[in-house]
Amino acid sequence: MALVVIAVLIAVKLAYLFKDEEQNETRTALTKPKDATEALPSVNPAGPPQGEESEAVIRVLPGQVLATINGKPLIAEDVWPLGKTNQLELSSEVYHFFLERAINRELIFQTAKQQGIELSEAHKQRLAQIRMQKEEREPGVIEKLNRSDAASELELRDSEAFMLQTEMMAARGESPNVSEREVIDFYAQHQEDYAELPQDEEERARLWSSISFSIRQRLANSKRTEFNRSLDNFMTELKSSAQVAVMEAPESPRSSPSR
């Protein structure tokens, strides 16, 4: 019996990037998840919720080639954790969302390799930490349904791609974070809005810390918007210079659940 994928797509654009792994609300090509890993679609063996009208779905088989990126095949297992599933049934929206995500991920991996960009030590440690957390089993807690090694590996690949994307944008001089220079420049232009810095070094440092934090908060949204625009342009460049072929995904009526 075909297993049905039910996924709720949350249309938020969150940060995949921030200084020293402090992930802020900045969108990325991989759509930043809450815990550094976007939730993959869960499998519901019972079929679609009762009472819902039948809708067209896209069926995906294990090993099925869904796209090629610069000649490298992207198969179903690169997009969803199929496990022992014979096939998946997905809505067109869910199918294309996760396929686009996987294409972006592969483009990031290929580009990072071509440019000789690797994860920083901080990112390597963070990735190892995420892997360790996923491998841990909480005592007395039943393992979550639909959780599998395949799902964890895909989530880890998403995290790694996010981190590589951070490194590539940094190499271009782009960051979603407000820099110290930007803080100083803003303060110089709006000095009348803030209390005068005292001569005493300790008091001066304490007040400057407060002012600096306030300025960063004030500039954060515009900085993230600017970064998102740069990120969009970067991903557009990657796609325009790559050979991406997406296979046709014919839709068919949803299977009726077995009784």
C-alpha positions in Angstrom: 0.0 0.0 0.0 1.3 3.4 -0.9 2.3 5.4 2.1 1.1 9.0 2.2 3.3 11.9 3.0 1.7 14.6 5.0 3.8 17.8 5.4 2.8 21.2 6.6 4.9 23.9 4.8 5.4 26.9 7.0 6.0 29.9 4.8 8.5 31.6 7.0 11.9 32.7 5.8 14.3 32.2 8.7 18.0 32.7 9.0 20.2 29.9 8.1 23.1 32.0 9.1 24.5 34.0 12.0 27.7 34.7 13.9 29.2 31.8 15.8 26.1 29.6 15.2 23.7 32.1 16.9 21.0 31.6 14.3 19.0 34.7 13.6 15.8 35.1 11.6 17.4 35.4 8.2 16.0 33.4 5.3 18.3 31.2 3.2 18.0 29.0 0.1 17.4 26.1 2.4 14.6 27.7 4.5 16.1 27.8 7.9 14.4 25.4 10.4 14.0 26.0 14.1 16.7 23.6 15.2 19.0 23.8 12.2 17.1 21.0 10.5 13.9 21.5 8.5 11.4 18.8 9.4 11.1 16.3 6.7 7.7 15.0 5.7 6.3 12.4 8.0 4.8 9.2 6.7 1.2 8.4 7.7 0.3 4.8 6.9 -3.4 5.5 7.6 -3.7 7.6 4.5 -5.2 11.1 4.2 -7.4 12.4 7.0 -11.0 11.2 6.7 -13.4 13.6 5.3 -10.9 15.3 3.0 -11.7 15.3 -0.7 -9.4 13.2 -2.9 -6.7 15.3 -4.6 -4.1 14.6 -7.3 -0.7 13.5 -6.0 2.8 12.8 -7.3 4.0 9.2 -6.7 7.7 8.8 -6.0 9.5 5.4 -6.1 12.8 4.5 -4.4 15.8 5.1 -6.7 13.7 7.3 -9.0 15.8 10.0 -10.7 14.0 13.3 -10.1 16.6 15.8 -11.5 20.2 16.1 -12.5 22.6 18.9 -11.4 25.6 19.3 -13.6 25.1 15.7 -14.7 24.8 14.3 -11.2 21.5 12.4 -10.6 19.3 13.5 -7.7 17.3 10.5 -6.7 14.2 10.2 -4.4 16.4 9.2 -1.4 18.3 12.4 -1.7 15.1 14.3 -1.1 13.0 12.1 1.3 13.9 9.4 3.8 12.1 6.6 2.1 13.5 3.8 4.2 11.5 0.6 3.4 8.7 2.5 1.8 7.6 1.2 -1.6 6.5 4.6 -2.8 5.5 8.0 -1.5 2.4 10.0 -2.4 2.9 13.8 -2.1 0.9 16.8 -3.1 2.5 18.9 -5.9 3.3 21.7 -3.4 5.1 19.4 -1.0 6.9 17.6 -3.9 8.3 20.8 -5.5 9.2 22.4 -2.2 11.4 19.6 -1.0 12.8 18.9 -4.5 13.8 22.6 -4.9 15.4 22.4 -1.4 17.4 19.3 -2.4 18.6 21.0 -5.7 19.7 24.0 -3.8 21.6 21.8 -1.3 23.4 19.9 -4.1 24.3 23.2 -5.8 25.8 24.5 -2.6 27.9 21.3 -2.1 29.2 21.3 -5.7 30.0 25.0 -5.6 31.8 24.8 -2.2 33.9 22.0 -3.6 34.8 23.9 -6.8 35.8 27.0 -4.7 37.7 25.0 -2.2 35.5 26.2 0.7 35.2 24.0 3.7 33.5 24.2 7.1 35.2 26.3 9.7 36.3 24.6 13.0 33.3 26.2 14.7 30.9 24.8 12.1 32.5 21.4 12.3 32.1 21.3 16.0 28.5 22.5 15.7 27.7 19.8 13.1 29.3 17.1 15.3 27.1 18.4 18.2 24.0 18.2 16.1 24.9 14.6 15.0 25.5 13.6 18.6 22.1 15.0 19.7 20.4 13.1 17.0 22.1 9.8 18.0 21.2 10.2 21.7 18.2 8.3 23.0 16.3 9.9 25.8 15.7 7.3 28.6 12.1 6.5 29.2 10.9 8.2 26.0 9.5 6.2 23.1 11.3 7.0 19.9 9.3 9.4 17.7 7.2 7.8 15.0 8.7 8.1 11.5 12.1 9.0 12.9 14.8 7.1 11.0 18.5 7.1 10.3 17.8 8.2 6.8 15.8 11.2 8.0 18.6 12.2 10.4 21.2 12.0 7.6 19.1 14.2 5.4 18.7 16.7 8.1 22.4 16.7 8.8 23.1 17.3 5.1 20.8 20.3 5.2 22.7 21.6 8.3 26.0 21.1 6.5 24.8 22.8 3.4 23.5 25.7 5.5 26.9 26.1 7.1 28.8 25.9 3.8 26.4 28.5 2.4 27.4 30.7 5.4 31.1 30.3 4.5 30.5 31.0 0.8 28.6 34.2 1.6 31.3 35.3 4.1 33.9 34.8 1.3 31.9 37.3 -0.7 32.0 39.7 2.1 28.3 39.2 3.0 26.9 38.7 6.4 23.4 38.9 8.0 25.0 40.4 11.1 25.5 44.0 11.9 29.2 44.7 12.0 31.1 46.8 14.6 31.9 49.3 11.9 28.2 49.7 11.0 27.4 50.2 14.7 30.1 52.9 15.0 29.1 54.7 11.8 25.4 54.7 12.9 26.4 56.0 16.3 28.4 58.8 14.7 25.5 59.9 12.6 22.9 59.7 15.4 25.0 60.6 18.4 22.5 63.1 19.6 20.0 60.2 20.2 22.2 58.7 22.8 23.7 59.6 26.2 27.2 61.1 26.2 29.9 58.5 26.9 31.5 59.1 30.3 35.3 59.5 30.7 35.6 56.7 33.2 36.6 53.6 31.3 34.4 51.1 33.1 31.3 53.3 32.9 32.1 54.1 29.3 32.4 50.4 28.4 29.2 49.6 30.2 27.3 52.4 28.4 28.8 51.6 25.0 27.8 47.9 25.4 24.2 49.0 26.0 24.3 51.5 23.1 25.9 49.0 20.7 23.2 46.4 21.5 20.4 49.0 20.9 21.9 49.9 17.5 22.3 46.3 16.4 18.7 45.7 17.3 17.7 48.8 15.3 19.6 47.8 12.2 18.9 44.1 12.3 15.8 44.0 10.1 17.3 46.1 7.3 20.6 44.2 7.5 18.8 40.9 7.1 16.7 42.2 4.2 19.9 43.3 2.5 21.5 40.0 3.1 18.5 38.0 1.8 18.6 40.0 -1.4 22.3 39.2 -1.8 21.6 35.5 -1.0 18.8 35.4 -3.7 21.2 36.9 -6.2 23.9 34.4 -5.2 21.6 31.4 -5.6 20.3 32.8 -9.0 24.0 33.0 -10.1 24.6 29.4 -9.1 21.5 28.1 -10.9 22.2 30.2 -14.1 25.7 28.8 -14.4 24.7 25.2 -13.6 23.0 22.6 -15.8 19.8 21.6 -13.8 17.3 19.3 -15.5 14.1 18.4 -13.6 12.3 15.3 -14.7 8.6 15.5 -15.3 6.5 14.4 -12.3 3.1 13.2 -13.6 0.2 13.6 -11.2 -2.4 10.9 -10.5 -5.4 10.5 -8.2 -4.6 9.8 -4.6 -4.8 6.1 -3.5 -7.7 5.2 -1.3 -6.6 3.9 2.1 -7.0 0.2 2.8 -9.8 -0.8 5.2 
